[in-house]
């Protein structure tokens, strides 16, 4: 086994899963980031549409102070009226996902995106209420559908 040989050769005393756990914890430690910085942490674009991936559930993200203003500022900074936010949380070896679509100026585009995402039964979206204006929020029951699988769904939408 290659990893065992490398551990022996370089006198590495910890197990690979321990290092993975350390790296995963460091990756998910976002305590020092502002809500807007969190949106930039793992950001992908589909043409001009920003699709940030959060290392927490969107529902948790939406509890931050001034999150509405931070979302508006983020949209201004990336020059986009709409943003699709994807949340991911792993707890006790169980995966949870959720999605939100935000737009304070192009509600028609936001609602069109939502309508097309809802058509895809593969996602298993269930709409939920949140206290942040201008946002449509959904829990995602099919946790196997990552951003990699959702981007083609969004790409197929003609807006």
C-alpha positions in Angstrom: 0.0 0.0 0.0 1.5 3.3 -1.1 0.2 5.4 1.8 1.5 2.9 4.3 5.0 3.0 2.7 4.9 6.8 2.6 3.9 6.9 6.3 6.8 4.6 7.1 9.4 6.3 4.9 8.6 9.8 6.2 7.8 8.8 9.8 4.2 10.0 9.7 2.6 9.0 12.9 -1.1 9.9 12.2 -3.6 7.9 10.2 -4.8 9.4 6.9 -8.3 9.7 8.2 -7.0 11.9 11.0 -5.4 14.2 8.6 -8.5 14.3 6.4 -10.6 15.2 9.5 -8.2 18.0 10.3 -8.3 19.4 6.8 -12.1 19.1 6.6 -12.4 20.9 9.9 -10.1 23.7 8.7 -12.0 23.9 5.4 -15.3 24.3 7.2 -14.1 26.8 9.9 -15.7 29.9 8.7 -16.0 31.7 12.0 -13.7 34.5 10.9 -15.6 35.3 7.7 -18.4 37.8 7.1 -21.6 36.7 5.4 -20.4 38.3 2.1 -17.0 36.6 2.4 -18.7 33.3 2.8 -20.4 33.8 -0.6 -16.9 34.2 -2.2 -15.3 31.3 -0.4 -16.5 28.6 -2.9 -18.0 30.6 -5.8 -18.7 29.3 -9.3 -20.3 31.3 -12.1 -22.6 30.0 -14.8 -22.2 32.8 -17.4 -23.1 35.8 -15.2 -25.0 33.9 -12.6 -23.1 33.4 -9.3 -23.6 30.1 -7.6 -21.8 30.1 -4.2 -21.5 26.9 -2.3 -21.6 27.3 1.5 -20.0 25.0 4.1 -23.2 25.3 6.0 -26.9 25.1 5.3 -28.4 28.2 3.6 -31.0 28.3 6.4 -28.1 28.8 8.9 -26.5 31.4 6.7 -29.7 33.4 6.5 -29.6 33.8 10.3 -26.5 36.1 10.1 -27.0 39.8 11.0 -27.6 42.1 8.0 -27.6 39.1 5.6 -30.0 40.9 3.3 -27.7 43.9 2.9 -24.7 41.5 2.5 -26.5 39.7 -0.3 -27.3 43.0 -2.1 -23.7 44.1 -1.7 -22.5 40.7 -3.1 -24.8 41.0 -6.1 -23.5 44.6 -6.7 -19.9 43.4 -6.4 -20.3 40.5 -8.9 -22.5 42.6 -11.1 -25.5 40.2 -11.0 -29.1 40.8 -10.0 -29.6 37.2 -9.0 -27.7 34.6 -7.0 -28.3 30.8 -6.5 -27.0 29.8 -3.1 -26.3 26.2 -2.3 -25.7 24.9 1.3 -24.1 21.7 2.5 -23.8 20.3 6.0 -22.4 17.0 7.1 -23.3 16.0 10.6 -22.8 12.5 12.1 -22.0 11.1 8.7 -25.3 12.4 7.3 -25.4 14.9 4.5 -27.9 17.8 4.3 -28.4 20.2 1.4 -30.5 23.2 0.7 -30.8 25.9 -2.0 -32.0 29.5 -2.1 -32.5 31.9 -5.0 -32.1 35.6 -4.2 -32.9 38.7 -6.2 -34.1 42.0 -4.9 -34.4 43.7 -8.3 -35.2 40.8 -10.8 -37.9 38.9 -9.1 -39.2 37.6 -12.4 -35.8 36.0 -13.2 -35.6 34.6 -9.6 -39.1 33.1 -9.9 -38.4 31.7 -13.3 -35.2 30.0 -12.0 -37.2 28.6 -9.1 -40.0 27.3 -11.4 -37.5 25.4 -13.5 -35.7 24.0 -10.6 -39.0 22.8 -9.1 -39.8 21.0 -12.3 -36.8 18.8 -11.8 -38.2 16.1 -9.4 -34.6 14.7 -9.1 -33.8 17.5 -6.7 -36.6 16.8 -4.3 -37.0 20.5 -3.4 -39.5 21.5 -0.7 -40.1 25.2 -0.3 -39.7 26.7 3.2 -40.3 30.1 4.7 -37.4 32.3 5.8 -37.4 35.8 7.3 -35.1 37.3 4.7 -36.8 39.3 2.0 -36.3 38.7 -1.7 -35.3 35.1 -1.3 -36.9 31.7 -2.2 -35.6 28.9 0.0 -35.8 25.1 -0.4 -34.6 22.1 1.4 -33.1 19.6 -1.0 -34.1 16.0 -0.3 -31.9 14.4 -2.9 -28.5 15.1 -1.3 -26.7 13.3 -4.1 -27.4 16.2 -6.4 -24.5 18.5 -6.0 -23.7 21.8 -7.7 -22.1 19.8 -10.4 -25.4 18.1 -11.3 -27.5 21.2 -10.7 -25.5 23.6 -12.9 -26.7 21.8 -16.1 -30.3 22.1 -15.0 -29.8 25.9 -14.5 -27.9 26.1 -17.8 -30.9 24.6 -19.7 -33.1 27.4 -18.5 -33.8 30.1 -21.2 -34.3 33.3 -19.3 
